């Protein structure tokens, strides 16, 4: 585990390895054509040969979709393989599970391997609640009906007079038939059972793991964190996502989803008192986890109840140890819930940090004033027109 920690660095190791391999095996028009090797691309391996991935136009990193095309745009095209996305949960934990489930559903649609970890819900039950994809020819019609049903003449007037928002990037609302990166999902329906049965996933349910004994280590991690790190490391090594044991079949991406990390259910007390005994446990966990991600074809999303953490210094350290940080602020129970200026929205979304290539610190998004709303079928992100 210590070796994994030392490998943590600012470089994007996973995507870099893929780029190097693509450059080495590329074939030019001046080379003689050899016998075709068995494979989906005729024997020529390319950077974007993994389903559901594409190279970034900015830095060449291999990207996967979050499951929300609008969020992909805000993050620079998607999530870079080998990075960590931290979701700051909303106060009543109503909307953050949706982003968590979109991320997992996108993995099932693209045939990615899933690793779902939770101390609250059984991973098998979480998969049963994933939203259904909009893949048929009528999906655009359904989305248009869902969007139009929530439009009012008053909202259209507000959009016209809000001239300062014309400079903001346009968020995709409906699906584009030519795009194969990122899908749209119907929040009112559940993913077909046959898709779940055909997918490959690994579940980590803490109550089932807590009974087994584990020797105390010098890293002073809580029992739940140690068990989870060993579980993730074993999956990465045994299935060849780190390259040490090459994958026998086509290369794939491991999508890791960890729910409610830092809550008392994980044995952590950072949400109970300001001067907690395990104040360094969560940060050490993220440090080692980030080292595992950097050296493997994997990407991780974590939801953390930051509004419950008493010590603000812990929040700052957790943010620094994450590559991308997105915060959700719900209007439920706040004065904005009855404010007519916010009646079209259900909350605010804050892009607090986005990755910066080859740097120890992250970058800050220049897109502000973003709000989200949960329609009958879609979860959408828009610029505030107030």
Secondary structure, 3 states (H helix, E strand, C coil): CHHHHHCCCCCCHHHHHHHHHHHHHCCCCCCCCCCCCCCCCCCCCCCCCCCCEEECCCCCCEEECCCCHHHHHHCCCCEECCCEEEEECCCCCCCHHHHHHHHHHHHHHCCCEEEEEECCCCHHHHHHCCEEECCCCCHHHHHHHHHHCCCCHHHHHHHHHCHHHHHCCCCCCCCCCCCCCCCCEEEEEECCHHHHHHCCEEEEEHHHHCCCCCCCCCCCCCHHHHHHHHHHHHHHHHCCCCCCCCCCCCCCCEEEEEEEECCHHHCCCCCCCCCCCCCCHHHHHHHHHHHHHHCCCEEEEEEECHHHCCCHHHHHHHHHCCCEEEEEEECCCCHHHCCHHHCCCCEEEEEEEECCCCCCCCECCCCCCEEEEECCCCEEEEECCC
